[in-house]
Amino acid sequence: MAFTTALSGLSAASNNLAVTGNNIANANTTGFKKSRSEFADVYANSLGGVSAITPGSGVRVANVAQQFNQGNLQFTDNNLDLAVSGEGFFTLAASSDPNDINDRSYTRAGEFKLDKDGFIVNNQGQALLAYRPNGTEVSDGFSTGVLQTLQINTISGQPQATDRVDMTLNLDQSATTDLNPTFDPKDSDSYNDQTSATIYDSFGNSHILTTYYVNKGTQDDLTGAVDALGDPIQVPTWEVSHYIDGNEPSNRVPLEGGEQFATLQFDSVGNLKYPVNGDGVVDGLVDLQAYSIQPDTGAEPLDISPINYFGTTQFKQKFSVNTLTQNGLPAGQLTGIDIDDEGAVFARFSNGGSKTLGQVALTRFSNPQGLAKLGDTTWGQSANSGEAVAGEPGANNFGLIQSGSLEASNVELSAQLVNLIVAQQAYQANAQTITTENTIMQTILNI
């Protein structure tokens, strides 16, 4: 009878209204993916098959399919708000225990924050999973087969001992050579110029490295260059002495070979000519002996190898320090978290240092519509979704990470409102079918 056919139509229209209403309700839900009702007709089969004149037995809901097309990106002021621009899902530890990383779920909603223990989690307390870094720098790479949670508040900026200083100077070509013959850092008449740099030991304590420059006039070219008669060529020469934390003899730091000073030599146009490396190429590198800090604090000896003078010149200009950098760091406090478009997570510290904490792990599926709906804008792997394929942002067709933004719902309200009208009309039409069938039945019964 047409009653059952109309009832199936009412049920289908009701399902369509419910799905459309759910889409509208979640129009502002971050990472939400709209759904649509998909229907199939119903026929009463027999051993002989379906007759050519069988009118059909109604309709059934074949599937409520989610549509995983990209939502618009909305920018925020929170670096931990993340969006995937392209394919892929964030990977979450589905358990309430952030360290249980084998019970996983997946989401496009990137509203992440720190919990009381410093883990990066979503609003449901599920921890964001990332690949373990192989070192402290991005260039060290990531172990894409090893997932971990990201814990922030236990991190501090580790101090880093200085082991390299880079200086670019200009030594005045017209500087006097009429100096006291015996160098003494306490006697300013025994040297031409000096400069200082702050360096750090293994505990992050600061120390002062002072360098003194003495113009020695022209001397034999230490590169071995000779003139036409085979005599050593005379070139402008400067001697450099290095002291740490004072100007007493005990503060002097000899070169690695035991020499008390380094020698800088220049060519006829004022460019650095010596030191050279083993191949005779100018490198400007000077290695110092390890200096034991006094008084003894337990810190490792300062081993500055090298001091790099490459790029230093001797022009007729006043002494100047053009660049002066060193690679040490004091201890520091966490000041912020940065995440780049390839998902690398960095901790920034007050000492100017940074540390790579991991790389956001993305996952994709051959059939995302087959994912199990878990609620809270998360999904789980199922038999219909296919196997989870893990990957890195920006590689192998995975999307890029946009920090400081969220992916909005992909619901188009105007389209949903039109669909609401269509579903309502279908519901009313099926109800009218029941009314018509009831009128016919009443007519038959009144005969």
Buried (B, 14 or more C-beta within 10 A) or exposed (E): EBEEBBBBBBBBBBBBBBBBEBBBEBBEBBBBBBBBBEBEEBEEEEEEEEEEEEEEBBBEBEEBBBEBEBBEBEEBEBBBBBBBBBBBBBBBBBBEEBEEBEEBBBBBBBBBEBBEEBBBBBEBBBBBBBBBBBEBEBEEEBEBEBBBBBBBEEBBBBBBBBBBBBBBBBBBBEBEEEBEEEBBBEEEEBBBBBBEBEBBBBBBBEBEBBBBBBBBEEBBBBBEBEEEEEEBBEBBBBBBBBBBBBBEEEBBBBBEEEEEBBBBBBBEEBEBBBBBEEEEEBBBBBBBBEBEBEEEEEBEEBBBBBBBBBBBBBBEEEBBBEEBEBBBBBBBEBEEBEBBEBBBBBBBBBBEBBBBBBBBBBBBBEEBBBBBBBEBBBBBBEEEBBEBBBBBBBEEEBBBBBBBBBBBBBBEEEEBEEBBEEBBEBBEEBBEBBEEBEEEEEEEEEE
